[in-house]
Amino acid sequence: MEETAGIYFFSYSGALGLILLGVFAMVTSRHIIRIILGLMLLEAGVNLFLIIIGYRANAIAPIIVEGQNAAMVDPIPQALVLTAIVIGVAVQALALALVIKTYKAYGTLDTKELAQRIAEESGTHVIDGIPTEEKQV
């Protein structure tokens, strides 16, 4: 029983660590590539968390065989994670394609510089990193 508790503790700690690290990277970074990497870490942490939820010690695969009455692993979190992985890859591909287009258009991936350049193009001002419309007098 103690061995199983250790597995749960380290698994949940790892999932929580990946989630927190991903959120931290997304919130504190100004570089778009680092923000995407933070999103990838967050996604991996959530996927790990979903797999841990479906884990049962000494359980078997969820394949029903005649005469078998052992505890089975929950297949729903596994299916959710497979779907999340496919969606995550598509989101990452789209994000990286947008990063390439942004870099070609503006020559930078720093979010503050991008805000400034976009504001200059559209005729607005940037105050504390927030674009505001220019008032005509």
Helices and strands as residue ranges (DSSP letters): H 2-28, H 32-54, H 75-106, H 111-122, E 125-127, E 130-132
